Amino acid sequence: MNRAVGGDIGAVEVIHRVPGRVRLRYRCSDGPVAAQPLQRAAATLDGVTAARINPKVRALILTYDPAETDADQLRTQVAALLPSVQVKGAAPLAPPTSSGLGSSLATLLMTPLLPLPLRLPVALATAIPLLRHAFHDYAENGVTSHGLEAMAVSISLARADYTAANTTTFLLALGEHLEHSVARRSDDLLKHLLRPACTEIWVMRGDEEVLIPAAEVAVGDTVIVGTGTVIPVDGTVLAGEATVNEAAMTGESVSVEKSRGSLVLSGTLVEEGRLSIYAEQVGRRTAAARIADYVEQSLVAKSEAQLEASRLADRLVPLVLKLAGGAFAVSGDWRRAAAVLQADYSCALKLATPVAFKSAMYGAARAGILVKGATALERLAQADTFVFDKTGTLTTGLLQVTDAIAFDPTFTPDDLICLAASVEEHYFHPLAMAVVTAARATGHHRHFDHQEVQFIVAHGVASVIDGQRIVVGSRHFVQEDEGIDIAPQAELIDRLYREGKTLLFIGFGGRLLGVIALKDSLRPTTAATLRRLRDLGVRRILLLTGDHRDRAAELAEELGLDECHAELMPEDKASIIETLSAQGARIAFVGDGINDAPALAGAHVGIAMMKGADIARLTADVALLEDDIECVADAKAAANAAMDLIATNYRLTVGLNTGILSAAALGMLSPVSTAILHNGTTLGILLNALRTRPLRQDRHPPPQKTIMAG
């Protein structure tokens, strides 16, 4: 179906796009939009395969065939649809504007100076927006707090108490304006985390640096950044040194030094220096882009606590109405009834909870923790069982050299490491980087001159030193491809394998020169993090791993874990999570690998480590931006603090408003006094909801290294 293009293109904006999917936000300039007709009409646009609408946030999500249309064309077509699906003659239900606030203040100040016949028309004209808002709200939702407010103003106007009516109208407008300002501030805090995307990026093309559009950068490109440049990709430094300010992503104010092998995040700033970066995540897959996605989700998602607060607020509205009727029936005083109608629970209950969630999410994001919505934060607070993967989670996931064994007496262990590093330093691989790091740590770092290095994918490297071929790589590469006999050293090699070590074989001149053993290491802060989790209310901590049973049991005993399950397949992990859940445990699963994705999805809440596989980070409810296991405890602390704050605000709302309502019902407060107290306490509760405390203040100090004197 073809449609004419027209309408106000500015009424529709693209807020998120990926190939084949776009999220649009539309404005209601001439009246409310009929949601379902817009969704049905959008579904008929050329190339659109599915349409979904969220009328509460005026968002339209379209799935389309990129071969037939694109996001910009759909934006234009949706703008053309809006006039035909707007509800004519209806006023949008929007918060008071600054102009409405100004007119209500002017009316309040001028009415005493007006002749008596003009006071009612002026007061009524100022109150009409409030009354109209309440009428439409009643038509859609029944009796709500807006209806109570309109009734209070109407009673004052009927009694010719224009001072009370005008004061109430102004205070309601002021209170709602301030409430929405505070609510918007929580959104702004989250949006503050976003950084503008780079439109052009310098990359290496052969031996030249070329400036290309950001959309053309691909995984594997070498990106060049210099002083004053925002890093546009997530990746690993190949060459160069620089000081990088990571405050935008991690909240740390102290800049960090970056050099070969360092991880860098998009959105961070190069303060001084120059880096060549191997691009690992580009475009919408970078950390900064993922923040944008999480922010979008967090601004529209509602948790169970938020929904329950809204339901409670709605249930209490009839109670306030009955209390006002009872106060009038007992006293016969309309003024007392109007005072009761000024106070209700709705505003603070409905607004304070989402503000508290968003504020907590902002604080978590500043600490390097991305929470995908209020529901994830709520579930994390409820978690009483933490289940950890081992490699890359409790351990660093980075191999370190533990043994260097040379089978030629003319070579020392340090010589063997330096020999391997001389050819491995050109190879961008975790094993190679570990060997290079070990070589630099030797007392006499020796470099062996060699010819051009040959890279054999998934096997190793080869070159020539002093006329003899040197190969460094896997057992398969050295033994089967190169024909080097390793049988004389089979017993030693098997023992190293049983110890759970990774082996790098060095062949030189057609013989096995030696082996280098590497092993993953426990993170230095793992034990402190687990202790802190127990302090935060976690009852059980378990380990699930595909690693060897002996190594897993040794680690579990060292860390004091409650249970340990080893040699597991991915489906085994998911099955254990399912069993624990059936027993009533509320599980937080922490992992980083592709094999962790089923467990992350099946847990009450999933937490993905920074270096996790893409599918793990997409499946998880919480994603860490720092390679720091202490962020897991920080996330739990943020969730606990958020729920404690929500509970405190709930008690304050119920207690303060119950006191105000009781005093009003007993005739102790006038309508104006009630309005002042009600709006003042509501604003105070909202400001309290914005509070965030530093997440890292409860961290245990790092373990001190003991230096033994010889």
Helices and strands as residue ranges (DSSP letters): G 9-11, E 12-18, E 21-26, H 35-43, E 48-54, E 59-64, H 71-85, H 98-110, G 111-113, H 116-141, H 145-158, H 162-191, E 200-205, E 208-213, G 214-216, E 222-226, E 234-245, H 247-250, E 256-258, E 263-264, E 269-281, G 283-285, H 287-300, H 304-331, H 334-342, H 346-366, E 369-371, H 374-382, E 385-388, I 390-394, E 395-406, H 413-424, H 430-440, E 454-456, E 460-465, E 468-473, H 475-476, I 477-481, G 487-489, H 490-498, E 502-508, E 511-522, H 526-535, E 540-544, H 549-559, E 563-565, H 570-582, E 587-591, G 594-596, H 597-602, E 605-608, H 614-619, E 622-624, H 630-665, H 671-689, G 695-698
